[in-house]
Amino acid sequence: MKKITLFLACMLLSIGNAQDITLESFAIGLNNPVSIKHADDDRLFVVERAGLIKIINADGTVNATPFLDIDDLVTDLGGEQGLLALAFHPDYATNGFFYVNYIDNNGDTVISRYTRSSANTADINSEVVLLNIPQPFSNHNGGDMHFGPNDGYLYISTGDGGSGGDPGNRAQNQTLLLGKILRIDVNVTQTQIDNGTTYLIPSDNPFVSDSAVLDEIWANGLRNPFKFSFDRLNADLWIADVGQSSREEISRVPGTSTGGENYGWKCFEGTTTFSTVTGCSTITHTPPVAEYIYGGSPFRCAITGGYRYRGTQQPGLEGLYFFADYCSNEIGFVEETSTDNFSLTFIDTFTPGGFSSFGEDVNGELFVCSLFTGEVLRIVDANLSVNESSVNSVKMFPNPAKNDLTFDTLETSNQISEIHIYNIQSKLIASYTNINEQLITISTKSLTSGIYVVDIINSEGHNSIHKLIVE
C-alpha cells in the first residue's frame, strides 16, 4: 500500500528524479521520416518527406504497400519541404477521414483531407483541398497538425514564410496565415464542400469579431513551429519554435486558453529582443516557458518538439516534455518544477541522430525517428532493471478506457500472476489472479469516470504500476 500511495503522490506532481533514457530500435527501413501519428489502434503511421505514409505494425514490421502515396503532388527539393504532417479525424474509425499538410509543386502549403479505402490503404482519389497558403520562400513551412482533444478542431502550425529574419514581418501580420497557429472546424457536409465550403470557423476563435484579423488565426508571432503537441492529460498545447540565431524556444499554452497569444517573433526571439520594427513596442509578448541558446558546443541549431510523457510503461518519465536538437543530436526534457515554473535539461547525445519527429502510440508511449537512417526508436527509462523492464512491457489498452481494458503479456519474459486496481485514494477496487492467458480483458463498466492505478505483478514478484483513465 505504501508503494501505491507514493506513486499517487508522484503522479500528481512532476517526477524529477528519472533523468536517463535509452532508445530501443522499433522499426527500420523508412525513408526521411518527419512525422509519427497513431489512429487510435496499436499501429504507427509514419510520414515520409517525399510524399508517402507508411504503416508500422505493433511488432515493428513495416507494411510493404504505403498507406498513402502522393509523391507526384509533393515538392521535396529542400530540407523543409515535402509531406510534413498527418492528423486523423477524432471519428476516423467511423468516417475514415485524415488530413495531410504538404508543399505542392508550386512550392505552396496545402492542407487536404483524404479518406481511408481499407484498413491499410487510403483512396488516392479522395483528396479534398481545405487550404492553400502561398509560400514566398522554400523554408520555414512549419507544418504540424493535431486535433484539439477538448474541442475536436484542427490546429495547424505555419512558419513565417522563410528567408531569414522574417523580412516581411509576416508572423506579426494578422492578414496573413504565416507564422501562426490556425484553428479550423473540418466537420462540413458534402453539400457544403460541393458549394465551395471546405471548412468552418469556430465561433469562439479569438479574432472572429475583428475584421482586421483573419478568422482562422488562433495565435501568432511564431518563426518556424515545426512541431507542436497536446498534453493528453490536460490538453495543454506545447509549441517548439525553431529560432534564428539566438534562442530555441518552447511555449506551453494552458488547455483552458481561449487563444490570441502572441509569441513575439520577430520582435522577440525567445526572451531576447530581435527587432524594433514598427509595432514591436505595442505587442503583448507571451514568452516561452523554456529556451536554450543557439550554437555552443555541441552545436545546437534547431529544436524538434515532442510530447509530454503520459504513458503507462515508464512511470519514472511521467510529466516530462521531451524534445531534441536536430544539429547536436541531443535529447532533453522540460520539467514543471512547481506550478507554472519549468526547467530544461539535456540528457545526452544519442545515435543515430538527425531526430526529426517524436510520436505517441495509442497508450501514450513515446517514439522518436531519425531522418538520417529512417529508424523509429522507442524511448525507455534507463533506470528500469531487466525484470522491471519485462513487466513494464505489458501493454494495457485502450487508455482512456470506456467499457473494457485489455492486457497483452506477449512481450513479457515472466508470467503475470496478479493485477490489482486502486482508486485515487489508494483503495483496492478489484483484483485478478490465476492469470493463464496472454490476452486478458476485464470490464471497466463498474468503474466511475476518473483516474485509477493498476499494479501488475509477475511470477517473480516484480511489479509495474500504471495509470488508468476511465471515461
VEXDREN-2710 file (C-alpha; in Angstrom, 1 decimal):
% VEXDREN-2710
k/r/px/py/pz
1/MET/0.0/0.0/0.0
2/LYS/2.9/2.4/0.8
3/LYS/4.2/2.0/-2.8
4/ILE/0.8/2.7/-4.3
5/THR/0.3/5.8/-2.1
6/LEU/3.8/7.1/-3.0
7/PHE/3.1/6.6/-6.7
8/LEU/-0.1/8.5/-6.5
9/ALA/1.7/11.4/-4.9
10/CYS/4.3/11.4/-7.6
11/MET/1.7/11.1/-10.3
12/LEU/0.0/14.3/-9.1
13/LEU/3.4/16.1/-9.2
14/SER/6.1/16.0/-11.8
15/ILE/8.6/13.3/-11.2
16/GLY/12.1/14.8/-11.4
17/ASN/14.5/12.1/-10.3
18/ALA/14.4/9.9/-13.5
19/GLN/16.6/11.7/-16.0
20/ASP/18.1/9.0/-18.0
21/ILE/16.7/7.3/-21.1
22/THR/17.7/4.7/-23.7
23/LEU/16.5/4.4/-27.2
24/GLU/15.3/0.9/-28.4
25/SER/15.1/0.3/-32.1
26/PHE/11.4/-0.4/-33.0
27/ALA/11.3/-0.2/-36.9
28/ILE/13.7/0.3/-39.7
29/GLY/13.5/0.9/-43.5
30/LEU/11.7/4.3/-43.6
31/ASN/12.9/7.0/-45.9
32/ASN/13.2/10.5/-44.5
33/PRO/10.5/10.2/-41.8
34/VAL/9.2/13.5/-40.5
35/SER/6.1/12.7/-38.5
36/ILE/4.7/9.8/-36.4
37/LYS/1.0/9.5/-35.5
38/HIS/-1.5/6.8/-34.5
39/ALA/-5.1/6.2/-35.4
40/ASP/-6.4/5.0/-32.0
41/ASP/-5.1/1.5/-32.6
42/ASP/-1.8/-0.3/-32.0
43/ARG/-0.2/0.8/-35.2
44/LEU/2.0/3.8/-36.0
45/PHE/1.7/5.9/-39.2
46/VAL/4.9/7.4/-40.4
47/VAL/5.1/10.3/-42.8
48/GLU/7.9/10.3/-45.3
49/ARG/9.0/13.6/-46.7
50/ALA/8.8/12.5/-50.4
51/GLY/5.0/12.1/-50.1
52/LEU/4.4/8.7/-48.6
53/ILE/2.7/7.5/-45.4
54/LYS/3.9/4.0/-44.1
55/ILE/2.2/1.8/-41.5
56/ILE/4.3/0.2/-38.7
57/ASN/2.6/-2.7/-37.1
58/ALA/2.6/-3.4/-33.3
59/ASP/5.5/-5.9/-33.8
60/GLY/7.7/-3.2/-35.6
61/THR/7.2/-4.6/-39.2
62/VAL/6.5/-2.0/-41.9
63/ASN/3.8/-2.7/-44.5
64/ALA/5.3/-3.0/-48.0
65/THR/2.4/-1.1/-49.5
66/PRO/2.2/2.6/-48.4
67/PHE/-1.0/3.8/-46.7
68/LEU/-0.8/6.8/-49.0
69/ASP/1.4/7.8/-51.9
70/ILE/1.1/11.4/-53.2
71/ASP/4.7/11.7/-54.3
72/ASP/3.5/13.3/-57.6
73/LEU/1.8/16.1/-55.7
74/VAL/4.6/17.0/-53.4
75/THR/7.7/19.1/-53.8
76/ASP/10.6/17.8/-51.8
77/LEU/13.5/20.0/-53.1
78/GLY/14.7/21.3/-49.7
79/GLY/15.1/20.2/-46.2
80/GLU/11.9/22.0/-45.0
81/GLN/9.7/21.0/-47.9
82/GLY/7.7/17.8/-48.6
83/LEU/4.9/16.0/-47.0
84/LEU/5.1/17.3/-43.5
85/ALA/2.3/16.1/-41.2
86/LEU/-0.7/13.9/-40.7
87/ALA/-3.7/14.1/-38.4
88/PHE/-6.5/11.6/-38.0
89/HIS/-10.1/12.8/-37.5
90/PRO/-11.4/12.1/-34.0
91/ASP/-14.1/9.9/-35.6
92/TYR/-11.6/8.3/-38.0
93/ALA/-12.8/4.8/-37.1
94/THR/-16.2/5.7/-38.4
95/ASN/-15.7/8.2/-41.2
96/GLY/-12.1/7.3/-42.4
97/PHE/-11.0/10.9/-42.7
98/PHE/-7.4/12.0/-42.2
99/TYR/-5.6/15.2/-43.1
100/VAL/-2.2/16.0/-44.5
101/ASN/0.0/19.1/-44.8
102/TYR/2.3/19.2/-47.8
103/ILE/4.2/21.6/-50.1
104/ASP/2.8/21.3/-53.6
105/ASN/4.5/21.6/-56.9
106/ASN/4.1/25.4/-56.8
107/GLY/6.0/25.5/-53.5
108/ASP/2.9/26.4/-51.5
109/THR/1.3/24.8/-48.4
110/VAL/-1.7/22.6/-49.0
111/ILE/-4.0/21.2/-46.2
112/SER/-6.1/18.4/-47.6
113/ARG/-8.5/15.7/-46.4
114/TYR/-8.2/12.1/-47.6
115/THR/-10.4/9.1/-47.0
116/ARG/-9.4/5.6/-46.0
117/SER/-10.4/2.9/-48.5
118/SER/-9.3/-0.1/-46.4
119/ALA/-7.6/-0.7/-43.1
120/ASN/-4.2/-0.4/-44.7
121/THR/-4.7/1.9/-47.7
122/ALA/-6.2/5.3/-48.5
123/ASP/-8.2/6.3/-51.5
124/ILE/-5.7/8.3/-53.6
125/ASN/-8.6/10.0/-55.5
126/SER/-10.4/11.2/-52.4
127/GLU/-8.4/14.4/-51.9
128/VAL/-10.4/17.5/-50.8
129/VAL/-8.2/20.6/-50.5
130/LEU/-9.1/22.7/-47.5
131/LEU/-6.5/25.4/-47.5
132/ASN/-3.8/26.6/-49.9
133/ILE/-1.3/29.0/-48.3
134/PRO/1.2/30.8/-50.7
135/GLN/4.8/30.5/-49.5
136/PRO/7.2/33.3/-50.5
137/PHE/10.3/31.2/-49.8
138/SER/11.1/27.5/-49.6
139/ASN/12.0/27.3/-45.9
140/HIS/10.1/27.9/-42.6
141/ASN/6.9/25.9/-43.5
142/GLY/6.0/24.9/-40.0
143/GLY/3.7/22.1/-40.9
144/ASP/2.4/20.1/-37.9
145/MET/-1.3/19.3/-37.3
146/HIS/-3.3/18.0/-34.4
147/PHE/-6.9/17.8/-33.4
148/GLY/-7.7/19.5/-30.1
149/PRO/-8.6/16.9/-27.5
150/ASN/-11.3/19.1/-25.9
151/ASP/-12.8/20.8/-28.9
152/GLY/-12.2/18.5/-31.9
153/TYR/-11.0/21.3/-34.1
154/LEU/-7.9/21.0/-36.4
155/TYR/-4.9/23.0/-35.3
156/ILE/-2.2/23.8/-37.9
157/SER/1.2/25.4/-37.4
158/THR/2.7/27.6/-40.1
159/GLY/6.1/29.1/-40.4
160/ASP/6.8/32.8/-41.2
161/GLY/7.3/32.3/-44.9
162/GLY/11.0/31.8/-44.9
163/SER/14.2/33.5/-45.8
164/GLY/16.0/34.9/-42.7
165/GLY/14.8/37.4/-40.1
166/ASP/11.2/37.3/-41.5
167/PRO/11.8/40.2/-44.0
168/GLY/8.1/40.8/-44.5
169/ASN/7.3/40.7/-40.7
170/ARG/4.7/38.1/-41.7
171/ALA/4.5/36.5/-38.3
172/GLN/3.1/39.7/-36.9
173/ASN/0.8/40.4/-39.9
174/GLN/-2.6/39.2/-39.0
175/THR/-3.9/39.4/-42.6
176/LEU/-1.6/36.5/-43.4
177/LEU/-1.7/32.9/-42.3
178/LEU/2.1/32.7/-41.9
179/GLY/3.9/32.4/-38.6
180/LYS/0.7/31.3/-36.8
181/ILE/-1.3/28.6/-35.2
182/LEU/-4.5/28.2/-37.1
183/ARG/-7.7/26.6/-35.8
184/ILE/-10.5/25.4/-38.1
185/ASP/-13.6/23.2/-38.0
186/VAL/-13.4/20.5/-40.6
187/ASN/-16.8/19.0/-39.9
188/VAL/-18.5/20.0/-43.1
189/THR/-21.1/18.2/-45.2
190/GLN/-20.6/17.0/-48.7
191/THR/-23.2/19.6/-49.8
192/GLN/-21.1/22.4/-48.3
193/ILE/-18.0/21.0/-50.0
194/ASP/-19.8/20.9/-53.3
195/ASN/-20.7/24.6/-52.8
196/GLY/-17.1/25.5/-52.1
197/THR/-17.0/25.4/-48.3
198/THR/-14.3/23.0/-47.2
199/TYR/-14.0/24.1/-43.5
200/LEU/-15.8/26.4/-41.0
201/ILE/-14.5/28.9/-38.5
202/PRO/-15.1/28.0/-34.8
203/SER/-17.3/30.7/-33.3
204/ASP/-15.0/31.1/-30.3
205/ASN/-11.8/31.7/-32.3
206/PRO/-10.2/34.7/-30.7
207/PHE/-10.3/37.2/-33.6
208/VAL/-13.7/36.4/-35.3
209/SER/-15.1/39.8/-34.3
210/ASP/-12.1/41.7/-35.6
211/SER/-12.4/42.4/-39.3
212/ALA/-8.7/43.3/-39.4
213/VAL/-7.6/39.8/-38.5
214/LEU/-8.1/36.5/-40.4
215/ASP/-10.6/34.4/-38.6
216/GLU/-8.5/31.2/-38.9
217/ILE/-5.8/32.6/-36.6
218/TRP/-5.6/31.1/-33.1
219/ALA/-2.1/32.5/-32.2
220/ASN/0.6/34.5/-33.9
221/GLY/4.3/35.5/-33.6
222/LEU/5.9/32.2/-34.5
223/ARG/9.0/31.7/-36.6
224/ASN/9.0/28.0/-37.6
225/PRO/6.9/25.9/-35.3
226/PHE/7.9/22.6/-37.0
227/LYS/6.3/20.5/-34.2
228/PHE/3.7/21.0/-31.5
229/SER/1.6/18.7/-29.5
230/PHE/-1.3/18.4/-26.9
231/ASP/-0.8/17.0/-23.5
232/ARG/-3.3/14.1/-23.4
233/LEU/-3.8/14.6/-19.6
234/ASN/-4.9/18.3/-19.5
235/ALA/-5.0/19.5/-23.2
236/ASP/-2.1/21.9/-22.7
237/LEU/-0.6/22.9/-26.1
238/TRP/3.2/22.6/-26.3
239/ILE/4.9/24.5/-29.2
240/ALA/8.6/24.1/-30.2
241/ASP/9.6/27.1/-32.3
242/VAL/12.9/27.0/-34.2
243/GLY/14.9/30.1/-33.6
244/GLN/17.0/32.4/-35.8
245/SER/20.5/32.7/-34.3
246/SER/20.0/33.2/-30.6
247/ARG/17.3/31.0/-29.0
248/GLU/15.4/27.8/-29.5
249/GLU/12.1/28.1/-27.6
250/ILE/9.3/26.0/-26.0
251/SER/6.0/27.5/-25.2
252/ARG/3.2/26.0/-23.2
253/VAL/-0.4/27.1/-23.7
254/PRO/-2.8/26.0/-20.9
255/GLY/-5.7/23.8/-22.0
256/THR/-8.0/26.5/-20.7
257/SER/-6.6/29.1/-23.1
258/THR/-9.1/30.9/-25.3
259/GLY/-6.3/31.7/-27.8
260/GLY/-5.0/35.0/-29.1
261/GLU/-1.4/34.7/-27.7
262/ASN/1.4/36.5/-29.5
263/TYR/4.8/34.6/-29.2
264/GLY/6.7/37.7/-30.2
265/TRP/8.6/36.8/-33.4
266/LYS/10.2/38.8/-35.0
267/CYS/10.1/41.4/-32.3
268/PHE/11.4/38.8/-29.9
269/GLU/13.4/35.6/-30.2
270/GLY/12.6/33.7/-27.1
271/THR/13.1/36.1/-24.2
272/THR/15.5/38.3/-26.1
273/THR/14.7/41.3/-28.3
274/PHE/15.3/40.6/-32.0
275/SER/13.8/43.6/-33.8
276/THR/12.4/47.1/-33.0
277/VAL/10.4/47.5/-36.2
278/THR/7.2/49.4/-36.1
279/GLY/4.7/47.8/-33.8
280/CYS/7.1/45.9/-31.6
281/SER/6.7/48.3/-28.8
282/THR/3.0/47.7/-28.5
283/ILE/2.7/43.9/-28.7
284/THR/1.9/41.8/-25.7
285/HIS/4.6/39.2/-25.8
286/THR/3.9/35.7/-24.4
287/PRO/7.4/34.4/-23.5
288/PRO/8.4/30.7/-23.7
289/VAL/8.4/28.5/-20.6
290/ALA/11.8/27.2/-21.6
291/GLU/14.6/28.1/-24.1
292/TYR/18.2/27.2/-24.9
293/ILE/21.0/29.1/-26.6
294/TYR/21.7/28.6/-30.3
295/GLY/25.3/27.5/-31.1
296/GLY/27.8/26.4/-28.5
297/SER/29.5/23.0/-28.2
298/PRO/27.9/20.7/-29.0
299/PHE/26.5/22.9/-31.7
300/ARG/22.7/23.4/-31.3
301/CYS/20.6/25.0/-34.0
302/ALA/17.1/23.6/-34.5
303/ILE/14.6/22.3/-31.9
304/THR/12.4/19.3/-32.7
305/GLY/9.4/19.4/-30.4
306/GLY/8.0/16.3/-28.8
307/TYR/5.4/15.3/-26.2
308/ARG/4.8/15.4/-22.5
309/TYR/5.1/11.7/-21.4
310/ARG/1.7/10.4/-20.3
311/GLY/2.2/6.7/-21.0
312/THR/2.0/3.8/-18.5
313/GLN/5.1/1.7/-19.1
314/GLN/7.7/4.3/-18.0
315/PRO/6.3/5.8/-14.7
316/GLY/9.7/7.5/-14.0
317/LEU/9.2/9.7/-17.0
318/GLU/5.7/10.9/-16.1
319/GLY/5.1/14.6/-16.9
320/LEU/8.4/15.2/-18.7
321/TYR/8.2/17.1/-22.0
322/PHE/10.7/15.6/-24.4
323/PHE/12.4/17.4/-27.3
324/ALA/15.6/17.1/-29.4
325/ASP/18.0/19.4/-31.1
326/TYR/18.4/18.3/-34.8
327/CYS/22.0/19.5/-35.1
328/SER/23.5/18.4/-31.8
329/ASN/21.7/15.0/-31.8
330/GLU/20.8/15.6/-28.1
331/ILE/17.5/14.7/-26.5
332/GLY/16.3/16.7/-23.5
333/PHE/13.3/17.4/-21.4
334/VAL/11.4/20.2/-19.8
335/GLU/10.1/19.6/-16.2
336/GLU/7.5/21.5/-14.3
337/THR/9.3/22.1/-11.0
338/SER/6.4/23.9/-9.4
339/THR/3.2/25.4/-10.7
340/ASP/4.0/27.3/-13.9
341/ASN/7.8/27.1/-13.3
342/PHE/9.8/24.9/-15.7
343/SER/13.4/23.8/-16.0
344/LEU/15.2/22.5/-19.2
345/THR/17.7/19.7/-19.1
346/PHE/19.7/18.0/-21.9
347/ILE/20.1/14.3/-21.2
348/ASP/22.8/13.3/-23.7
349/THR/23.7/12.9/-27.3
350/PHE/22.1/9.8/-28.9
351/THR/22.7/7.9/-32.1
352/PRO/21.7/7.7/-34.9
353/GLY/20.8/11.4/-34.5
354/GLY/19.0/13.6/-37.0
355/PHE/15.9/13.4/-34.9
356/SER/13.1/14.9/-37.0
357/SER/9.9/13.9/-35.0
358/PHE/8.6/12.4/-31.9
359/GLY/5.4/10.4/-31.7
360/GLU/2.9/8.9/-29.3
361/ASP/1.3/5.5/-29.7
362/VAL/-2.3/4.9/-28.6
363/ASN/-1.2/4.4/-25.0
364/GLY/1.0/7.5/-24.8
365/GLU/4.3/5.6/-25.1
366/LEU/6.9/7.8/-26.9
367/PHE/8.9/7.2/-30.1
368/VAL/11.4/9.3/-32.0
369/CYS/12.6/8.9/-35.6
370/SER/15.9/9.6/-37.4
371/LEU/15.9/11.4/-40.7
372/PHE/19.4/10.1/-41.3
373/THR/18.7/6.4/-41.1
374/GLY/14.9/6.0/-41.4
375/GLU/14.7/4.3/-38.0
376/VAL/12.0/4.6/-35.4
377/LEU/13.1/4.2/-31.8
378/ARG/11.2/3.7/-28.6
379/ILE/12.0/5.9/-25.6
380/VAL/12.7/3.8/-22.5
381/ASP/13.5/4.8/-18.9
382/ALA/17.1/3.7/-18.5
383/ASN/16.6/3.3/-14.7
384/LEU/14.4/0.2/-15.1
385/SER/16.1/-3.1/-14.3
386/VAL/15.8/-6.0/-16.7
387/ASN/13.0/-7.6/-14.7
388/GLU/11.2/-4.3/-14.2
389/SER/11.5/-3.7/-17.9
390/SER/10.0/-7.1/-18.6
391/VAL/6.9/-6.4/-16.5
392/ASN/6.7/-2.9/-17.9
393/SER/6.4/-4.3/-21.4
394/VAL/2.9/-5.4/-20.6
395/LYS/0.6/-3.5/-23.0
396/MET/-2.6/-2.0/-21.4
397/PHE/-5.2/-0.6/-23.8
398/PRO/-7.3/1.3/-24.5
399/ASN/-6.3/4.1/-22.2
400/PRO/-8.6/6.0/-21.6
401/ALA/-11.0/3.0/-21.3
402/LYS/-14.7/3.0/-21.6
403/ASN/-16.1/-0.5/-21.3
404/ASP/-13.2/-2.9/-21.4
405/LEU/-9.5/-3.0/-20.6
406/THR/-7.1/-5.4/-22.2
407/PHE/-3.6/-6.5/-21.1
408/ASP/-1.2/-8.0/-23.6
409/THR/1.6/-10.0/-22.0
410/LEU/3.1/-11.3/-25.2
411/GLU/6.4/-9.4/-24.8
412/THR/7.0/-10.3/-21.1
413/SER/9.6/-12.9/-20.1
414/ASN/7.7/-13.9/-16.9
415/GLN/4.1/-14.9/-16.4
416/ILE/1.8/-12.2/-15.0
417/SER/0.3/-13.5/-11.8
418/GLU/-1.7/-10.7/-10.4
419/ILE/-3.4/-7.5/-11.5
420/HIS/-4.8/-5.0/-8.9
421/ILE/-6.8/-1.8/-9.5
422/TYR/-6.8/1.0/-7.0
423/ASN/-8.7/4.3/-6.9
424/ILE/-7.0/7.7/-6.4
425/GLN/-7.5/7.3/-2.6
426/SER/-5.4/4.1/-2.7
427/LYS/-8.5/1.9/-2.0
428/LEU/-8.4/-1.5/-3.7
429/ILE/-11.2/-1.7/-6.2
430/ALA/-10.6/-5.1/-8.0
431/SER/-8.0/-7.9/-8.1
432/TYR/-7.4/-10.6/-10.7
433/THR/-5.3/-13.7/-10.0
434/ASN/-4.7/-17.1/-11.6
435/ILE/-3.9/-15.5/-14.9
436/ASN/-3.1/-18.1/-17.6
437/GLU/-3.6/-16.2/-20.9
438/GLN/-1.5/-13.8/-23.0
439/LEU/-4.5/-11.5/-23.7
440/ILE/-6.5/-10.6/-20.6
441/THR/-9.7/-8.5/-21.0
442/ILE/-11.6/-7.1/-18.0
443/SER/-14.7/-5.0/-17.8
444/THR/-14.5/-1.4/-16.6
445/LYS/-18.2/-0.7/-16.8
446/SER/-18.5/-0.8/-13.0
447/LEU/-15.8/1.9/-12.6
448/THR/-16.8/5.5/-12.3
449/SER/-15.1/8.0/-14.5
450/GLY/-11.7/9.1/-13.2
451/ILE/-8.1/8.1/-12.6
452/TYR/-7.0/4.7/-11.3
453/VAL/-3.8/2.9/-10.6
454/VAL/-3.1/-0.5/-12.0
455/ASP/-0.5/-2.7/-10.3
456/ILE/0.7/-5.6/-12.4
457/ILE/2.8/-8.3/-10.7
458/ASN/4.8/-11.1/-12.4
459/SER/5.6/-14.6/-11.2
460/GLU/8.9/-13.3/-9.7
461/GLY/7.2/-10.7/-7.6
462/HIS/8.3/-7.7/-9.7
463/ASN/5.6/-5.2/-10.3
464/SER/4.8/-2.3/-12.6
465/ILE/2.4/0.5/-11.7
466/HIS/0.4/2.1/-14.4
467/LYS/-2.0/5.0/-14.6
468/LEU/-5.5/4.2/-16.0
469/ILE/-8.1/6.8/-17.0
470/VAL/-11.7/5.6/-17.2
471/GLU/-14.1/7.7/-19.2
END
